[in-house]
Amino acid sequence: MVILSRLTQNDAGSKLKQKYVEVLDKFNDKKEIEKKCSRTVELFFSFDIVNSTSYKDTNYFGWQIVLTAVLTNIKNSVAKEIPEAQLWRVLGDEIIFFVTIKNMEEIYASIDSIYRVLTTENAKLRNGNFLEDKDQDTYNKNDIMLMKSNKILAVQAAAWLAIIISNNDKSYLEPYENIFTKYYINENQQINEFLGHDIDTGFRIKKETQNRRLVVSIELAKILSERTEYLSRLHIITYKCLKGVWDGRLYPIIWYHDAEINGGVSFEDSFFYDEAIYSQMSKEYFQNRNTNEGALTSYMFSDVYRALNKIIKDQQLEDKMNRTLQIIEETENDLRAVENEFNNHLLEFHCAAVCCDVKNRRILIAKRKNRKILSGLWEFGCAKAKADQNLCDSIIKEYKNDFGIDIEIVCDETRDEKQPKPLALYQVNKFDRLQKGVIVAAKLIGGQENMDNAIRAKGKHEEYKWISKEEIQNYKENIIPDFQNTLNLVFQLWSELFKEET
């Protein structure tokens, strides 16, 4: 046995302690970074105008208003169908969006909406209704007829999934993850960028579609195939080697077709009568289904569910699929406003409305549920101001969405422009920025007793209560800054705020 001297023992103990401290510090640093970064599953989808180059040659002087009108129609349709979707970029005649998937239902609903936008915009191009009334004032009747008569334009689409991590430190990048990074333009604005293997794959598969078609990635197809009605809408067209994807192994080209949305037209009947003559992919689709003499067995085309499971297994994608589903579940349980993570504007302006039940002289308070900021604290709710929407409308809409209640904002009646009457300003430290906001008062419409079920059904808060002035003193802990001050101020100004009611 080797006996260490006292000095040697002390040195060894000191080194061991130092090593322990270093490991602990590294662990704590990692935990701190994990708190600041978030992982989400994003559904990316793009719309591309087909034959735009040829159209520019045909309609030399009027192409710009037509193509702009088509892209604008798509943007407006997406905003209506998928309000949570954000515009990522516009590349020439292509427009790309993304939306954070907070639960599995959103995947199915989003695909329905994407296909509906695709079908609607193609119908507008075919019948010539792609120009809005305001656009028609710009051109004379002959110009408009020329634009509408050139039916060479169409829209095609693609959709794919990607796991996104908001912190791009490579030491914390796990398998299957793509990064979100920001390029700062100035102190008030930034450009968002997504980088990674799945982003590249998405750009590869979007080239494997055509006029009127929606192509989907294998991960997205796999999730859709778990429901019978969506499985029937998936069609394997062919298999291709895509540059930089799967080391050159064959990737399934899968088109999505919803007959119900497409006016009852089946997938087979949706092909033009001569489409297989001039479209190689259409030709391959019919050939692959009618023969068993190719390189792949016939069920790899005809039995989509079996084919997807075979590919997922052979490409060892089970862990990736499980991780994708896990992150979606975690996002569903963490009901924070993840859309702000990708906001282009560094300056965020929020409106906290103190919702008052005037009849019973009570105020709505709610406890934040599973949030990264101020989690578990009592608050009044919050709405994000939107650049393209009236401030009152933004507040009313978001409180309806978060609580299921109808409110009326107290406005400054002394001014010609009726805007919410500010009670106070506030700011919250949100990691790398200060989130600023204003506190306003609002009147509950319909009465407290009619709203309890609506609030409970939303489930976006851990707990909620309607409290009186006398109950304010019961809330001294787990409250947002100036919680009691805000309540006292509203009750102090009650008669002035709701003078017509009191």
C-alpha positions in Angstrom: 0.0 0.0 0.0 1.3 3.4 -0.9 1.1 6.0 2.0 0.6 9.6 0.9 2.3 12.3 2.9 0.1 14.9 4.5 1.3 17.5 1.9 0.6 15.1 -1.0 -2.9 14.3 0.4 -3.7 18.0 0.7 -2.5 18.5 -2.9 -4.6 15.6 -4.1 -7.6 16.8 -2.2 -7.2 20.3 -3.5 -7.0 19.1 -7.1 -10.0 16.9 -6.6 -12.0 19.8 -5.1 -10.9 22.1 -8.0 -11.9 19.4 -10.5 -15.3 19.0 -8.8 -15.9 22.8 -8.9 -15.0 22.9 -12.6 -17.4 20.1 -13.4 -20.1 21.7 -11.3 -19.6 25.1 -12.9 -19.7 23.5 -16.4 -22.9 21.7 -15.4 -24.5 24.9 -14.1 -23.4 26.8 -17.2 -25.1 24.2 -19.4 -28.3 24.3 -17.3 -28.3 28.1 -17.6 -27.9 28.0 -21.4 -30.7 25.4 -21.6 -32.9 27.7 -19.7 -32.2 30.5 -22.3 -32.6 28.3 -25.4 -35.7 26.5 -26.5 -36.4 23.6 -28.8 -39.4 23.6 -30.9 -40.8 21.7 -33.9 -41.4 24.0 -36.8 -43.6 23.3 -39.8 -42.0 25.0 -42.8 -44.1 25.5 -46.0 -43.5 27.3 -49.3 -45.5 28.4 -52.3 -43.8 28.8 -55.6 -45.3 30.5 -58.7 -44.9 28.1 -61.7 -43.8 29.3 -65.1 -43.2 32.9 -63.8 -40.2 33.4 -66.1 -42.2 32.4 -69.2 -45.0 34.7 -68.1 -42.7 37.6 -67.8 -41.8 37.2 -71.5 -45.5 36.8 -72.5 -46.8 39.8 -70.4 -43.7 42.0 -70.7 -45.2 45.2 -69.2 -47.8 43.8 -66.8 -46.1 40.8 -65.2 -45.1 42.7 -62.0 -48.6 43.5 -60.8 -49.8 40.0 -61.6 -47.0 38.2 -59.7 -47.2 40.7 -56.8 -50.9 40.1 -56.6 -50.4 36.3 -56.5 -47.8 36.5 -53.7 -50.0 39.0 -51.8 -53.0 36.8 -52.1 -51.0 33.8 -50.8 -49.7 35.9 -47.9 -53.2 37.1 -47.0 -54.7 33.6 -47.3 -52.0 32.1 -45.0 -52.6 34.9 -42.5 -56.3 34.0 -42.5 -55.9 30.2 -42.5 -52.9 29.9 -40.1 -52.8 33.1 -38.0 -49.8 31.8 -36.0 -47.7 31.3 -39.1 -44.9 33.7 -39.8 -43.3 34.8 -43.0 -39.7 33.7 -43.2 -38.6 35.0 -46.6 -39.5 35.8 -50.1 -37.1 34.5 -52.8 -38.1 35.8 -56.2 -41.4 34.1 -57.1 -41.4 31.9 -53.9 -42.7 32.7 -50.5 -41.8 30.7 -47.4 -43.6 30.5 -44.0 -43.1 28.6 -40.8 -45.3 27.9 -37.8 -44.5 26.5 -34.4 -46.2 23.2 -33.7 -47.6 23.3 -30.1 -49.6 20.1 -30.3 -50.2 17.3 -32.8 -53.6 18.6 -33.9 -51.9 21.7 -35.3 -50.0 19.5 -37.8 -53.2 18.1 -39.3 -55.0 21.5 -39.2 -52.0 23.3 -40.8 -51.7 20.8 -43.7 -55.4 21.2 -44.3 -54.9 25.0 -44.5 -51.8 24.8 -46.6 -53.6 22.6 -49.2 -56.6 24.8 -49.1 -54.5 27.9 -49.8 -52.8 26.0 -52.7 -56.1 24.9 -54.2 -57.8 28.3 -53.8 -54.9 30.3 -55.4 -54.7 27.9 -58.3 -58.5 28.3 -58.8 -58.1 32.1 -58.8 -55.4 31.8 -61.5 -57.5 29.5 -63.7 -60.7 31.7 -63.5 -58.8 35.0 -63.6 -59.9 36.2 -60.2 -56.4 36.7 -58.9 -56.6 40.5 -59.2 -58.2 42.3 -56.3 -60.6 45.2 -57.1 -57.9 47.8 -56.1 -55.5 46.3 -58.6 -57.9 46.6 -61.5 -58.0 50.4 -61.2 -54.3 50.4 -62.2 -54.8 48.9 -65.6 -57.3 49.3 -68.4 -59.7 46.6 -69.5 -57.4 45.3 -72.3 -54.5 44.9 -69.9 -56.7 43.0 -67.4 -58.0 40.7 -70.1 -54.5 40.0 -71.3 -53.4 39.1 -67.7 -56.4 36.8 -67.2 -56.2 35.1 -70.5 -52.6 33.9 -70.0 -53.3 30.8 -68.0 -49.7 29.6 -67.9 -49.3 30.5 -64.2 -49.9 28.1 -61.4 -48.8 27.6 -57.8 -47.0 24.6 -56.3 -46.2 24.0 -52.6 -44.0 22.0 -50.2 -44.1 21.3 -46.5 -41.6 19.8 -44.1 -40.7 19.6 -40.4 -37.6 20.6 -38.5 -36.5 20.5 -34.9 -35.2 24.0 -34.1 -32.9 25.1 -31.3 -32.8 28.8 -30.6 -29.3 28.8 -29.1 -26.7 28.1 -31.8 -23.8 27.1 -29.5 -22.7 23.9 -31.3 -21.7 22.3 -28.0 -25.3 22.0 -27.1 -26.6 21.0 -30.5 -28.2 17.5 -30.2 -28.7 15.0 -33.1 -31.5 15.9 -35.6 -31.5 19.6 -34.5 -31.3 22.7 -36.7 -30.4 26.1 -35.5 -32.1 29.5 -35.4 -29.8 32.4 -35.7 -30.2 36.2 -35.9 -28.5 38.7 -38.1 -28.8 42.2 -36.6 -29.5 45.0 -39.1 -29.7 47.8 -36.6 -30.7 48.3 -33.0 -34.4 47.8 -33.8 -34.5 45.1 -36.4 -33.0 41.7 -37.2 -33.2 39.0 -39.9 -34.1 35.4 -38.9 -32.2 32.5 -40.4 -32.6 28.8 -40.1 -29.7 26.5 -40.8 -29.4 22.7 -40.7 -29.8 19.4 -42.4 -33.6 19.4 -42.4 -33.7 22.9 -43.7 -31.5 21.8 -46.6 -33.7 18.7 -47.2 -36.8 20.9 -47.3 -35.3 23.0 -50.0 -34.4 19.8 -51.9 -37.9 18.3 -51.8 -39.6 21.5 -52.7 -38.1 21.1 -56.2 -39.8 17.7 -56.5 -43.3 19.0 -57.0 -45.1 20.7 -59.8 -48.2 22.7 -60.9 -51.0 22.4 -58.3 -49.1 19.8 -56.2 -48.0 19.8 -52.5 -44.9 17.7 -51.7 -44.2 16.7 -48.1 -41.2 15.4 -46.3 -41.0 11.8 -45.0 -41.2 12.9 -41.3 -44.3 14.9 -42.0 -45.8 12.1 -44.1 -45.1 9.6 -41.3 -47.1 11.7 -38.8 -49.9 12.3 -41.2 -50.1 8.5 -42.0 -51.0 7.7 -38.4 -54.6 8.9 -39.2 -56.5 6.9 -41.8 -58.2 9.8 -43.5 -54.8 11.6 -44.0 -53.0 8.4 -45.0 -55.4 8.1 -48.0 -54.2 11.6 -49.1 -50.6 10.6 -49.4 -49.2 9.3 -52.7 -45.7 8.1 -53.4 -44.8 9.4 -56.8 -41.3 8.0 -57.2 -37.9 7.8 -55.4 -35.0 10.0 -56.1 -31.4 10.7 -55.0 -31.4 14.2 -53.6 -28.2 16.1 -53.3 -26.8 16.1 -49.8 -29.7 13.9 -48.4 -29.3 10.4 -47.0 -25.8 10.0 -48.6 -27.3 9.5 -52.0 -29.9 6.8 -51.0 -33.3 7.1 -52.6 -35.8 9.5 -51.0 -39.5 9.1 -51.4 -41.3 11.9 -53.3 -44.7 12.1 -51.6 -47.5 14.3 -52.9 -50.5 15.3 -50.7 -54.0 15.5 -52.2 -57.2 16.2 -50.4 -60.1 15.4 -52.7 -62.7 17.0 -50.5 -60.9 20.4 -50.5 -60.2 20.0 -54.2 -63.9 19.9 -55.1 -64.3 16.2 -54.9 -61.7 15.4 -57.6 -59.7 12.3 -56.9 -56.0 12.2 -57.1 -56.0 10.2 -60.4 -58.6 12.5 -62.0 -56.6 15.6 -60.9 -54.0 14.9 -63.6 -54.5 16.7 -66.9 -55.4 14.3 -69.7 -51.9 14.6 -71.3 -49.9 15.4 -68.2 -47.9 12.2 -68.3 -46.6 13.2 -71.7 -44.9 16.4 -70.6 -44.3 15.7 -66.9 -41.7 13.1 -66.0 -42.9 12.8 -62.4 -46.5 12.2 -63.5 -45.3 9.6 -66.0 -43.3 7.8 -63.3 -46.3 7.8 -61.0 -48.5 5.8 -63.4 -45.6 3.6 -64.5 -44.5 2.7 -60.9 -48.1 1.7 -59.9 -48.6 -0.6 -62.8 -45.5 -2.6 -62.9 -43.5 -4.8 -60.5 -40.5 -5.1 -62.7 -38.6 -2.0 -61.4 -35.8 -1.7 -58.9 -38.3 -1.4 -56.0 -41.1 -3.8 -55.2 -44.6 -2.6 -56.0 -45.8 -2.1 -52.4 -43.2 0.7 -52.0 -45.5 2.7 -54.2 -49.0 1.3 -53.6 -48.9 0.7 -49.8 -47.9 4.1 -48.4 -48.1 3.1 -44.8 -46.0 0.0 -45.2 -43.5 1.8 -47.4 -43.1 4.7 -44.8 -42.5 2.3 -42.0 -40.0 0.3 -44.0 -38.0 3.5 -44.9 -38.1 4.9 -41.4 -36.7 1.6 -40.1 -34.1 1.1 -42.8 -32.9 4.8 -42.5 -32.9 4.5 -38.6 -35.2 7.4 -38.2 -37.2 6.0 -35.3 -35.2 8.1 -32.7 -35.7 11.2 -34.8 -39.4 10.6 -35.0 -39.6 10.0 -31.2 -37.6 13.1 -30.5 -39.9 15.1 -32.7 -43.0 13.9 -30.9 -41.4 14.4 -27.5 -40.6 18.1 -28.3 -44.1 18.7 -29.5 -45.4 17.3 -26.3 -43.1 19.4 -24.2 -44.1 22.5 -26.2 -47.8 21.7 -25.6 -47.1 21.5 -21.8 -45.1 24.8 -22.0 -47.7 27.2 -23.1 -45.4 30.2 -23.4 -45.7 32.6 -26.4 -43.0 30.8 -28.5 -43.8 32.9 -31.6 -41.9 35.8 -30.1 -38.7 33.8 -30.3 -38.6 34.4 -34.0 -39.9 37.9 -34.1 -37.9 40.1 -36.5 -38.4 43.3 -34.4 -36.3 43.7 -31.3 -38.7 46.2 -29.8 -41.8 44.4 -28.6 -44.8 46.3 -27.3 -47.3 44.5 -25.1 -50.6 45.5 -23.5 -51.7 44.1 -20.2 -55.5 44.6 -19.7 -56.9 44.6 -16.2 -60.2 42.9 -16.9 -63.0 44.2 -14.6 -66.3 42.7 -13.7 -68.0 46.1 -13.2 -71.3 44.8 -11.8 -69.6 42.8 -9.0 -66.6 45.1 -8.6 -64.0 42.3 -9.1 -60.9 41.9 -11.2 -59.6 38.9 -13.1 -56.2 37.6 -12.1 -54.5 34.5 -13.5 -51.5 32.4 -12.5 -48.9 31.9 -15.3 -48.6 28.3 -16.3 -45.2 26.7 -17.4 -43.7 29.8 -18.7 -40.0 30.6 -19.1 -40.6 34.1 -17.9 -42.3 34.9 -14.6 -43.6 31.3 -14.3 -46.1 30.6 -11.6 -46.8 34.3 -10.9 -50.2 35.9 -10.6 -50.8 38.4 -13.5 -53.5 40.1 -15.5 -52.8 38.5 -18.9 -51.1 40.2 -21.9 -51.6 41.0 -25.5 -49.0 41.7 -28.1 -49.5 44.8 -30.3 -49.6 44.1 -34.0 -48.3 46.5 -36.6 -51.2 45.9 -39.0 -54.0 45.9 -36.4 -55.8 48.5 -34.3 -54.5 48.4 -30.7 -57.9 47.8 -29.2 -58.6 45.0 -31.7 -55.3 43.3 -30.9 -56.1 43.3 -27.1 -59.6 42.2 -27.5 -58.7 39.4 -29.9 -55.8 38.0 -27.8 -57.8 38.1 -24.6 -60.6 36.2 -26.4 -58.0 33.7 -27.5 -56.3 33.3 -24.1 -59.3 33.5 -21.8 -62.3 33.0 -24.0 -63.8 36.2 -22.6 -65.2 39.3 -24.4 -64.0 42.7 -23.1 -64.3 46.4 -24.0 -61.2 48.5 -23.6 -61.4 51.7 -21.6 -60.3 54.5 -24.0 -59.4 58.1 -23.6 -62.6 59.9 -24.5 -61.1 63.3 -24.4 -59.2 62.8 -27.6 -60.5 62.6 -31.2 -58.6 59.4 -31.8 -60.0 56.9 -29.3 -57.1 54.8 -28.0 -56.7 52.8 -24.8 -56.2 54.9 -21.8 -52.9 54.1 -20.2 -52.7 53.4 -16.5 -49.0 52.7 -16.2 -46.0 51.5 -18.2 -43.9 48.5 -17.5 -40.9 46.5 -18.8 -39.8 42.9 -18.3 -36.2 41.6 -18.8 -36.6 38.9 -21.5 -33.1 37.3 -21.7 -31.4 39.4 -24.4 -33.9 42.3 -24.5 -36.3 44.4 -22.5 -40.0 43.7 -23.3 -42.0 47.0 -22.8 -45.7 47.4 -22.3 -48.6 49.5 -21.1 -51.3 48.6 -18.6 -54.9 49.5 -19.5 -58.3 48.8 -18.0 -61.1 46.7 -19.7 -64.7 46.0 -18.9 -66.0 42.4 -19.0 -68.9 41.9 -21.4 -71.5 39.4 -20.4 -70.8 39.0 -16.7 -68.4 36.9 -14.7 -70.8 34.0 -14.3 -70.9 33.5 -18.0 -67.2 33.5 -18.5 -65.9 30.9 -15.9 -66.4 27.9 -18.2 -64.8 29.7 -21.1 -61.7 30.6 -19.1 -61.5 27.1 -17.7 -61.8 25.5 -21.2 -58.9 27.5 -22.6 -56.5 26.0 -20.0 -53.7 28.5 -20.6 -53.3 29.4 -17.0 -52.7 27.2 -14.0 -55.4 29.1 -11.9 -57.6 32.1 -12.2 -59.7 34.2 -9.7 -62.0 37.2 -9.6 -61.0 39.2 -6.6 -62.3 42.2 -4.8 -60.5 45.2 -3.3 -60.4 43.6 0.1 -58.7 40.5 -1.2 -55.7 42.3 -2.6 -53.7 41.9 0.7 -54.0 38.1 0.3 -51.6 38.2 -2.6 -48.1 39.2 -1.4 -46.0 36.4 -2.9 -45.8 34.8 -6.4 -47.0 38.0 -8.0 -45.6 40.0 -11.0 -44.0 43.4 -10.1 -46.4 46.1 -9.0 -49.2 43.6 -8.9 -50.8 45.1 -5.8 -50.1 48.7 -6.9 -51.9 48.0 -10.2 -55.0 46.5 -8.5 -55.2 49.4 -6.0 -54.9 51.9 -8.8 -57.7 50.4 -10.8 -60.0 50.2 -7.7 -59.0 53.8 -6.9 -60.0 55.0 -10.4 -63.0 52.7 -10.6 -65.7 55.4 -10.7 -63.8 57.4 -13.2 -63.0 54.4 -15.5 -66.6 53.1 -15.4 -68.5 56.2 -14.6 -71.4 55.2 -16.9 -71.8 52.0 -15.0 -71.5 53.3 -11.5 
